[in-house]
Amino acid sequence: MQTGKVKKFWSFLFIGLVALSVIFPPRSASSADLSIADSVLPETDLSMPFGSLEVGAGGTTEQTVTITNTSGTAKPLFAIRISGEGADAFILDLNGGDKPCLTTIPTLAANDNCTVSIRFNPDTIGLRTAFLNLSLEEEKIAFHDDGTNGISLYGVMTKQTTLLTSGTGDDFPSWSPDGTQLVFHRNDTLYRMPSNGGAVPLVPDLDSGGRATMPDWSPDGNKIVMRETRNGGLILLDLSVLQFSQVLSVSSVSGEASYPDWAPDSQKVVYRQALPGGLPVQDPNNIFTKNTETASQNLIVSGGFTPSWSPDGRQIAFMEDATNGISRAAAEGGLNTNIQLTIAPSGSKDSQPSWSPDGDKIIFRRAAGSENTDNGTLFIIDSETGILLDTLFVTGRTPAWSPASLSNITLTGTGLAAGGANNPPTAPILVSPQNGETGLLGSSVEFKWLPSSDPDGDTLTYELLLCKTADYPTSCPTPTVISKITRQETSLYAASGGLFFLVGIILMAAQTGRKKQSFWLRSFFFVLGIVFLGACDSGGSGSSSTPPSTGGGGTELTSTVGGLLAETSYNWKITAKDGNGGVTDSLLRTFSTAP
């Protein structure tokens, strides 16, 4: 190989490796002042796979986690816990390992460590995902303190209250994603304040004399959504340039909006929108989600108020109009997904829920009268069962749980049916039409959903049930069968990417007389290989600090159905079948066609 070609070859190889490092970035196993190592190789990748185990088999062998305080001073470890949807499948032992932590709040000396152990013991079949949460920072709750008419902080572990502001009517505090700052409402203006006090105006006034309230800081830290009291719509503040944009406009049909709250992806917002007729709590309310980038809107709940998005993005907690209590519903929408958590005493209302960072708890406000009257009491409940966990002996409103600085290890395991029996697929995740979507044009509709996964690797088929709402469920037509092979899709992408990548390298090293054409040909195969490998990685799961979808993920599946009637309401769902008796339904959604 000529010297020039050798240099060019290594240049291409270097560029390719840099590109691959961008597509597959390394994961860090440490946060500030905290280092974590587990007993599953590689030890510092923040992932502990437990493999597959039959339900009722008694649990896997223990795996050990070593937690080290890397700071120069002694610090209490405020969190050692397992959280997430699959937390009940994992058993935490504080006495495990060579140097047991012994308690959930140990104090670690400088550069000292302690150990815990974990076992996987599934009680249901299918993939289970949870998180081992570790933190040197205490979780805090910011709230409007009725007693001081300002903002106070409540320490969740120490149960101590710290006053930040007083006498100024400050309300609706919202945390920055790193937990170091708060944004809040004061006299129709937004203020920013460090978590130890010292408020300064964020924006003196909105365009054309508008006023801002109910701010919510996005999880990516780049923007704040808020209610504009001048017209009742929702607006977005870009913090990089301090410029506003409209998220939701109000019309005589849509009604005023309030209580916006960001999804974990910093793209979608959940909010309450009143039907025309005013703002009192007793007016009919709807809870919607809206994508701030695509403007797509989805009805989540009819008859709900003060919504709050769960940290994993799967649930929305809210005050249910029918019961005046706290309920939660699936964030993707669907009929009959409400689960009641609290029952308000007669004459009172439970409202303004806020989730803990691990998603296991919810704080809310209980008070007589409207959601913004004084003398409300704050309660903490279990987000799954509604069981009361704590009462804050302060009067206040608009609580906001801090995004505590957690280091997470992802725990995964798959529960299998006992005796080698067949395992059903996971539920398909519906994409569009959105739940409650109206005005679909034409007689044909394209249905989209994310595919299921199957623990046994079975080939899956799908059935689309489309039925007029008036006919559901007794008079629906036979579902449409859609065949789709879901096995080995990722490996196919990986193999294709590797092949193109290898061809690109070979062509780089090869002699050729047509230099210009050869250069572009080699570059084409090289880049194509990187793209395919990137596509393979983007569909994977298991090592992220965010819980994966319950579906199989990957490319959307579609099916188009014609012959729909105008101005008609329809229900639809997708059923996944593995051919061996395993059947799993998606949620049920509704939409309507245009006149």
Secondary structure, DSSP 8 states (H G I E B T S, - for coil): --HHHHHHHHHHHHHHHHHHHHHS-----EETTEEEEESSSSTTSSEEEEEEEETTS-----EEEEEEE-SSS-EE--EEEEESTTGGGEEEETT-SSSB--SSS-EE-TT-EEEEEEEE--SSSEEEEEEEEEESS--EEEEEETTTTEEEEEETTT--EEE---SS--EEEEE-TTSSEEEEEETTEEEEEETTS--EEEES--GGG--EEEEEE-TTSSEEEEEETTTTEEEEEETTTTEEEEEE---TTT--EEEEEE-TTSSEEEEEEE-SS-S-TTS-EEEEEEETTT--EEEEEESEEEEEE-TTSSEEEEEETTTTEEEEEETT--TT--EE-----TTEEEEEEEE-TTSSEEEEEEEESSTT-S--EEEEEETTT--EEEEEEEEEEEEEE-----EEEEEEEEEE-GGG--------EEEES-TTEEEE-SS-EEEEEE----TT----EEEEEEEEGGGTTTT----EEEE---TTHHHHHHHHHHHHHHHHHHHHHS--S-HHHHHHHHHHHHHHHHHHHHHHHHT--SS-SS---SS--SS-EEEEE----TT-EEEEEEEEE-SSS-EEE---EEEEE--
